[in-house]
């Protein structure tokens, strides 16, 4: 009789352990992503006109691709300092969408923005934020400020300082760029 009790106790203990393992390994439902400007949130959608006059760009239309959003102004010395590295990265990074958003409300003339783009050889789209509505929505307090958004539209990093090549590579890795082969 004692043997049966021990066997039953062992069987029950094994059953409890297996049950706990199964319970612990079950998929946990994820909370739906919220829209916001914090790391881990979906980047807020926006639609802004292009400086070159070729229509507009809507952020959510870029889903499926990693996106680097850079808020800047043509008169800003740190923005000028990072512009060559940003332009070079955009030029040599297929599949990465770089979008510059000029705080147009802070500019003295739109021709200054156009001169900035030409001076630094910027080939990526530059968008105009005439009343700084998008910059305010993203909570931009300093320029340059960059948001790195993954292909699902989720913000993976926010950086409020000028970026140089080593930092650029660090933040691009956060949005899985370049993609693993």
C-alpha positions as CSV (number, residue, x, y, z in Angstrom):
1,X,0.0,0.0,0.0
2,X,2.8,2.4,0.8
3,X,4.3,1.8,-2.6
4,X,1.1,2.9,-4.3
5,X,1.0,6.1,-2.2
6,X,4.6,6.9,-3.2
7,X,3.9,6.1,-6.8
8,X,0.7,8.2,-6.7
9,X,2.6,11.0,-5.1
10,X,5.4,10.9,-7.7
11,X,2.8,10.7,-10.5
12,X,0.9,13.7,-9.1
13,X,4.1,15.7,-8.7
14,X,5.1,15.0,-12.3
15,X,1.6,15.9,-13.4
16,X,1.8,19.3,-11.6
17,X,5.3,20.0,-13.0
18,X,4.2,19.2,-16.6
19,X,1.0,21.3,-16.1
20,X,3.1,24.3,-14.9
21,X,5.5,23.9,-17.8
22,X,2.6,23.8,-20.3
23,X,1.0,26.8,-18.6
24,X,4.3,28.8,-18.6
25,X,4.9,28.0,-22.3
26,X,1.5,29.1,-23.6
27,X,1.5,32.1,-25.9
28,X,0.7,35.3,-23.9
29,X,-1.6,37.6,-25.8
30,X,0.1,40.9,-26.6
31,X,-1.6,44.1,-25.9
32,X,-2.4,46.1,-29.0
33,X,0.3,48.7,-29.9
34,X,-0.7,52.3,-29.2
35,X,0.2,55.2,-31.3
36,X,2.7,57.6,-29.7
37,X,6.2,58.9,-29.8
38,X,7.8,56.7,-27.2
39,X,10.1,53.7,-28.0
40,X,7.8,50.7,-28.5
41,X,4.8,52.7,-29.8
42,X,3.5,53.0,-33.4
43,X,4.8,56.2,-34.9
44,X,2.0,58.8,-35.4
45,X,0.9,59.1,-39.0
46,X,1.5,62.3,-40.9
47,X,1.2,63.6,-44.4
48,X,3.5,66.5,-45.5
49,X,4.3,68.2,-48.8
50,X,7.7,67.6,-50.4
51,X,10.1,70.5,-50.8
52,X,10.7,69.6,-54.4
53,X,7.0,70.0,-55.2
54,X,6.5,66.3,-56.2
55,X,3.4,65.7,-54.0
56,X,3.4,64.6,-50.4
57,X,4.5,61.6,-48.3
58,X,2.4,59.9,-45.7
59,X,4.4,58.0,-43.1
60,X,2.1,55.0,-42.8
61,X,2.5,54.4,-46.6
62,X,6.2,53.5,-45.8
63,X,5.2,50.5,-43.7
64,X,7.1,47.4,-44.6
65,X,10.4,49.4,-44.7
66,X,12.7,50.7,-42.0
67,X,12.4,54.5,-41.8
68,X,14.7,57.1,-40.4
69,X,12.8,60.4,-39.7
70,X,15.1,63.4,-39.2
71,X,13.7,66.7,-37.9
72,X,16.0,69.6,-38.8
73,X,16.2,73.3,-39.9
74,X,18.6,74.8,-42.4
75,X,19.9,77.4,-40.0
76,X,20.8,74.9,-37.3
77,X,24.6,74.3,-37.0
78,X,24.3,70.7,-35.5
79,X,21.9,69.9,-38.4
80,X,24.5,71.2,-40.9
81,X,27.2,69.0,-39.2
82,X,25.2,65.8,-39.5
83,X,23.8,66.5,-43.0
84,X,26.7,65.0,-45.1
85,X,26.7,61.7,-43.1
86,X,22.9,61.5,-43.3
87,X,23.0,62.2,-47.1
88,X,25.7,59.6,-47.6
89,X,23.9,57.0,-45.5
90,X,20.6,57.6,-47.4
91,X,22.4,57.3,-50.8
92,X,24.2,54.0,-49.9
93,X,21.4,52.3,-48.1
94,X,18.9,50.5,-50.4
95,X,15.6,49.6,-48.7
96,X,16.0,52.3,-46.0
97,X,13.7,55.2,-46.2
98,X,15.2,58.4,-44.9
99,X,12.8,61.3,-44.6
100,X,13.9,64.8,-43.6
101,X,11.3,67.1,-42.0
102,X,12.2,70.7,-42.0
103,X,10.8,72.8,-39.2
104,X,9.6,75.3,-41.8
105,X,7.9,77.5,-39.3
106,X,11.3,78.4,-38.0
107,X,12.8,79.3,-41.4
108,X,13.2,82.8,-42.7
109,X,12.7,81.7,-46.3
110,X,12.0,78.5,-48.1
111,X,14.9,79.2,-50.4
112,X,17.2,78.6,-47.4
113,X,15.9,75.0,-47.2
114,X,16.4,74.5,-50.9
115,X,20.0,75.8,-50.6
116,X,20.6,73.5,-47.7
117,X,19.4,70.5,-49.7
118,X,21.7,71.4,-52.7
119,X,24.7,72.3,-50.5
120,X,24.7,68.9,-48.8
121,X,23.6,66.8,-51.8
122,X,20.5,65.5,-50.1
123,X,18.7,63.0,-52.3
124,X,16.1,61.7,-49.8
125,X,12.7,63.4,-49.6
126,X,12.6,66.6,-47.6
127,X,9.2,67.5,-46.2
128,X,7.9,70.8,-45.1
129,X,6.2,71.3,-41.7
130,X,5.1,74.9,-42.1
131,X,3.5,75.3,-38.6
132,X,5.7,72.7,-36.9
133,X,2.6,70.6,-36.3
134,X,4.3,67.2,-36.9
135,X,7.4,68.3,-34.9
136,X,5.1,69.2,-32.0
137,X,3.2,65.9,-32.4
138,X,6.5,64.0,-32.1
139,X,7.5,66.2,-29.1
140,X,10.6,67.5,-30.8
141,X,12.3,70.0,-28.5
142,X,15.8,70.0,-29.9
143,X,17.1,69.8,-33.5
144,X,18.3,67.7,-35.0
145,X,16.1,64.9,-33.6
146,X,15.8,61.5,-35.3
147,X,13.3,58.8,-34.9
148,X,14.2,55.3,-36.1
149,X,11.1,53.3,-37.0
150,X,11.1,49.6,-37.9
151,X,9.3,48.0,-40.8
152,X,6.1,47.5,-38.7
153,X,5.9,51.2,-37.9
154,X,7.2,50.9,-34.3
155,X,9.6,53.5,-33.0
156,X,12.8,51.8,-31.9
157,X,14.9,54.8,-31.0
158,X,14.8,58.6,-30.6
159,X,18.0,60.6,-30.7
160,X,18.2,64.4,-30.1
161,X,21.8,65.1,-31.1
162,X,23.8,65.2,-34.4
163,X,24.6,61.7,-35.6
164,X,28.0,60.5,-37.0
165,X,28.6,57.2,-38.9
166,X,29.3,55.0,-35.9
167,X,26.1,56.2,-34.1
168,X,24.1,56.0,-37.4
169,X,25.1,52.3,-37.7
170,X,24.1,51.7,-34.1
171,X,20.7,53.1,-34.5
172,X,20.1,51.5,-37.9
173,X,20.7,48.1,-36.3
174,X,17.8,48.8,-33.9
175,X,15.5,48.9,-36.9
176,X,17.1,45.7,-38.4
177,X,19.0,47.6,-41.1
178,X,20.7,46.2,-43.0
179,X,18.4,43.2,-42.9
180,X,20.1,39.9,-42.0
181,X,20.8,37.8,-45.1
